[in-house]
Amino acid sequence: MGGWKPVSPFEEQLHAAVTAGEPARGLALLRDADFALPVTEAAAAGREQPVWATMDSGGRTWVAAFTSVEAMRAITGFATYRVSSLVELASVWPNPHWGLAVNPGLPIGFPLESGTLARLAVPTMAQDLVLDPASGLPVVQKLLGPADLHALLGDGENRVSGYCHHALDVAHIATPTLLARALGQPEMVTPDGSVNILRWRAAGPALYRTPYGALDEEGMAAVAGWVVEEPPFVGLGLVPSQVIREYKVDGVLLTHGAQIVELTVEGAEMRRAVHDGDTGRWFLVQRRPREGTA
């Protein structure tokens, strides 16, 4: 677009990456960016629900997003907008067949397929460690139902399958009902209002697979994924409508020190059992609850 100029150091870096023919550097810059998404004045004022600003190109539908308000106004003429990060977009992505058009019509434009969006916004556990080696292996957790508790404590099970999530992403949620609701598992709240949590430090990052996929085979192929699930599955590596990283595991061995924790209705955590990796046994813990995390 004639006359366009970057309005920030970020856009200058993005423009330099495009000019130098280094798309990988440009994508790396976009990973942590905030985007302006055009909305109507009524939506900005809260009088109506915001809708996705889409455009059709090459027989595809693209969601338009911009790296500055000035860039958005130069192309769309919209004066009002909402702000979203890449990971927030991924958590509510509307259609696996749609792409994300970053700065369409500008020299710093990047068309991102939904699979590229997913992998930029939600890297795998192994990639997270490469991006931030100092972070170390993460702690993960999953909610437990009565059958799960029996398998672990009654039958002595020391392997786990299914979905788990990154504990750091829910550390701010201090009540059982809110935690279960955020994870889309309200049925996990016990009759007395608590939830039981299995928590352990992950080992072998490749065993914790980020669930890229969709609701059907065609959608799964659109995101270059590997898993098909029932609604409300989004398939871009996050718990639906939440910025909570999730992983799919198949019979992974629990690490030494794994815990079963009860989060009570008062927001207190009570350690109920600890796993001994040397003996493969669970040991019950009797202790008084204390406020905060264990």
Buried (B, 14 or more C-beta within 10 A) or exposed (E): EEEBEBBEEBBEBBBBBBEEEEEEBBBEBBBEBEBBBBBBEEBBEEEEEBEBBBBEEEEBBBBBBBBBBBBBBBBBEBEBBBEBBBBBBBBBBBBBBBBBBBBBBBBBBBBBBBBBBBBBBBBBBBEBBEEEEEEEBBBBBBBBBEEBBEBBBEEEBBEBEEBBBBBBBBEEBBBBBEBBBBBBBEEBBBEEEBBBBBBBBBBEBEBBBBBBBBBEEEBBBBBBBEBBBEEEBBBBBBBBEBBBBBBBBEEBBBBBEBBBBBBBBEBBBBBBBBBEBEEEEBEEBEEEBEEEEB
